[in-house]
Amino acid sequence: MIGLGSVGWETYDPRTGREDAMSTTETENGNGVAGTMPAVNTLTAKDIREAFNAGYADFLKAPLFGFFFSGVYVIGGLLIAQSLFVWDMPWMIYPVAIGFPLIAPFAAVGLYEVSRRLAADEPLAWNEILSVIRLQSKRELAFMAFVVLFIFWIWMYQVRLLIALVLGRMSFSTLERFTEVVFTTPEGWLFLAIGHVIGAVLALVLFSVTVVSIPMLLDRNVDFVTAMITSIKTVVASPMVMLGWGVIVTLMVIAAMIPVFMGLLIALPVLGHATWHIYKKAVV
């Protein structure tokens, strides 16, 4: 593991878990990895289009893996929705559905590994890919999982707070009643306006710190702070292009959730594979 001030860092082989120390001198000779913050490239709309096409091609090459990893995500969403009914909180389905895509990048780790193996012409063995995912619990990706879940928790907490402050005097015990209050009353419109502004800010923050950091942590042996800073640098270097990609991801995921989350079985794998290719284009 390295810190931000290190003069050299270690390369990491996700397949074997082997780490090899590389010096800055070796890097300058083209034989190692740079000991400074990774450089980022400026991306264009063409890069995003090519990455999306490559992601779709990866899904077609390994559809079973795509269906498996997206299926786990879909089942998780359905269980959360069912739990809200069991706990007599069906009115929370709407904010949960809006916030649920926030954790999609972490759910796509297995898809990143599949794309990495396809690019390296390595075999797609279930036991090896699942072993790589298990290995991440001992690496910096575990800290990123905490960051993602913490932001999701903030989203859910602010929804409860807004309901108490803005809709506190309203009565709703069902999803239908909650929908009626939110869409037909001035208080509901205020709740939607404030909630979506806060949600947009949280989504932008999470997108900026994860868009390339999670695939980077799978691919390289860097600390999660370095990965997050690199991810932010990627967004800053190509703000309109990257924000456009974030909008595409958000709209695709929300639209895919409408048919009882089933659309995610295809949308999540394609977007996950595409994100890997964006990372490879963006980070030097």
Buried (B, 14 or more C-beta within 10 A) or exposed (E): EBEEEBEBBBBBEBBEEEEEEBBBEBBEEEEBBBBBEBEBEEBEEEBBEBBBEBBBBBBEBBEEBBBBBBBEBBEBBEEBBEEBEEEEBBBBBBBBBBBBBBBBBBBBBBBBBBBBBBEEEBEBEEEBBEBBBEBBEEBBBEBBBEBBEEBBEBBBEBBEEBBEEBBEEBEBEEBEBBBBBBEEEEBBEBBBEBBEEBBEEBBEBBBBBBBBBBBBBBBBBBBBBBBBBBBBBBBEBBEEBBBEBBEBBBEBBBEBBEEEBBBBBBBBBBBBBBBBBBBBBBBE
